[in-house]
Amino acid sequence: QILASQEADLKLEPASLTKVMTTYLVASALKNKSLLPDQKVVISERAWRTYGSRSFLQVGSMSTVEDLLKGMVIQSGNDASVALAEATAGSEDAFADRMNSEAKRLGLNDTHFLNSSGFFDNAEPRHYSTARDLAKLAAALVRDHPETHAIHAIKEYRSQGILQHNRNRLLWL
């Protein structure tokens, strides 16, 4: 139920909120067992070279799907997001196609994705969503994949010897 809104249909770049859709698709892949939590993923050069917030993954190293999901959700790791996209769909471009198909299926009519993280060096007007669509997506994630809530609630975790803190400031209040 919408209690209040303002400019709910204004198309904006969703930045790291893009990762809500990435989480949705990875959770779907885990549910249908096309990905397994303990499945090892080799970190590609593309994932390693991804800018912005990072999980400090090293090219050629291996990480489990579960650890990558934590790195993406807790640390907002763009490198983990790319690695998960590649593990799920073979490439980040193919994953973006899946993101757009899922957006249509969920009725996100004012959303279009170009990558799994939402990070771009410059403004990218072809990667957009609205507050209304993101609210629908968040509701779908909670409804269809409630198991992901536990990951979102983790304040910090250690990966590869590095302590990483959740970027959701509300957890620290």
N, C-alpha and C positions, 0 to 999 in steps of 0.2 A: 504494500500500500504506500503510495506516495503521500508524504505529509507536507512537503514543501518543495518547490523547485524554482530555479531561475535559469533561463537559457539552457534548458535540459537538452535541446536539440542542436546546440551550437557545435559544429565539427571542429575538433581540436586534436593536436597530436597527443596521444595518450602516454607517451614516454614509457616508463617502467610499468604502468598499468597494463601494457601489452602482455606482460608476463602472467596476468590472470588467465588469458586465453591459452598461453603456453602450458600453464599448470593444468588447466582443464583438459587439454589434449593428452598430456603425459599421464594424468590420472585415468583418463579413458583407456589409454594403451595399457596401463597397469591392470585395470579392471578386466580387459579382454585378453590379458596375458600375452600381448604382442611385445611388451616390455616386462621385465621382471625386476623387482627391487634390488636384488644382488647381482644383476647382470652387469658385466664390466664393459665400459665404453672407453675406447681409445680417444684421447683428446687430439683433435685435428689442429692443424696450423691455423685454420680459419677461426676456430673457437679460441685458441690461444691468443690470436692477434686482436680479438674483439676489444674495443675500447670501452671506457666508462667504468662503472662499478664491476669489480671482478672477484672471483673466488680463488684467484691465484693458481689456476690450473696450468700445468706445464705440457707443452706439445709432446705428444708421444706417450705421455703417462696414461695410466688407466684409473678410472674412477667408477664407482657403482652408480646405477641410476638413482638409488636412494640418496647418496651423497650429493649428486648433481642437483637433485630436486631440492635438497636442503640449501645448497649453495645458491640456487636461483631464488628460492622463496625467502630465506632468512637474510642472506647477504645481498640479494638483488644482483647476483652475478650474471653479467651479460655473457661471459665465457661459458658458464654452466648452461645458460639458456640455449646457446648455439649448439653445444654438445648434445643436449637433450633433443633438440630439433633434428639434428643429424641422426641420432640413434632411433628416433621415432619414424622419420620419413626418408632418410637417406641423404637429404641435403636441406639446408635452411630454406631454399627457394621452394622446394616441394612441401616443406612444413608450412610455409606461409600460404600456399594454396589450400592446404587442409584447414588452416586457421580461417580463411575466408569462406570455405564451404561450411564449416561449423558455425561461423557467424550468421550465415544465411539461414541455416537450419534452426538456430536459436532465435531468429527474428531480429537480429541486430542489423537493421536496414541502413544505418548511417555509420557503418564501420568498414574499414578496409585496412588490412595488414600487409606489410612488405617484409617484415622479419620477426624473429621470435622474442626480441628483447625490447624493441621500441627505441633503441639508441641509434642516432644518426649524427654525423659530424656537423651537419647544417640542418636548417629547417627542411622537413620533408612533408609537404602538404598532401601527398598521395597515401600517407600512413595516418589514418584519422579514426576517431570515434566520437561519441557524444556521452554526456553524463548519463543520459537515459539508457543508452546501449550498455555502458559499463555497469550500471546498476542491474540490468537484466543479466549480464554475464556473471556478475558476482552472485546473484541469486541462484543462477543455474549451477555454479560451482558448489555452493553450499547444499543445494538440493540433490545434485547428482553425485557429488564426491565429498560427502561430509568428513571422510577420513583425512582430507587435506587440512582441515582446521587445526589438527594437532601440530602440524609442521609450522603453520603460520604463528602459532603461539610460543614457539621456542625462542627464548631471549638470546641465546648464544650457543655456539657449538664449535668444536675444534675439528678442523680438517687439515690434513697434511702438516700437523703441528702448529697451525695458525688458528688462534682464537678469533672467531668471527661473530660479530654482534648483529642482531636483527635491526634492520633500518626502520622498522615500524616504531616510531617514538611513543605511540600510545601504550605499548607494552611496558614502557619504563616509567609511566606516570603512576 
